[in-house]
Amino acid sequence: MDIIRAKEIISILAEGVDPTTGEILPEDSVCNKAEIVRALYTVLNSLDTKKRTKTLPANAGKPWTKEDDSKLKELYEAGMSTKELSAEFERSSGSITSRLARLGLIKD
């Protein structure tokens, strides 16, 4: 396995998705625990040989609260785009998409 594929797999896992099936991981999956997600992102950052020009969102790897879920649902149903939601919640677009799917607002 080359480093590019390894980084892809780690990145997909960090977003809460099974890299072999593309399915969203169960909420109780070890890969959805905040400390594990932070560790995966730390590894991804350390694998970059070039200086990063883009930093991770401030809330990357942090657990979602019930309040976050309610607000996400409200804003999504009001028509806010994934990009706008990413900025609002300071999370990646993949994280937003995964959470919307987990909340049943979009299909996997």
Secondary structure as UniProt FT lines:
FT   HELIX           3..14
FT   TURN            15..16
FT   TURN            19..21
FT   TURN            27..28
FT   HELIX           30..32
FT   HELIX           34..47
FT   TURN            58..61
FT   HELIX           66..77
FT   TURN            78..79
FT   HELIX           82..89
FT   HELIX           93..102
FT   TURN            103..104
//
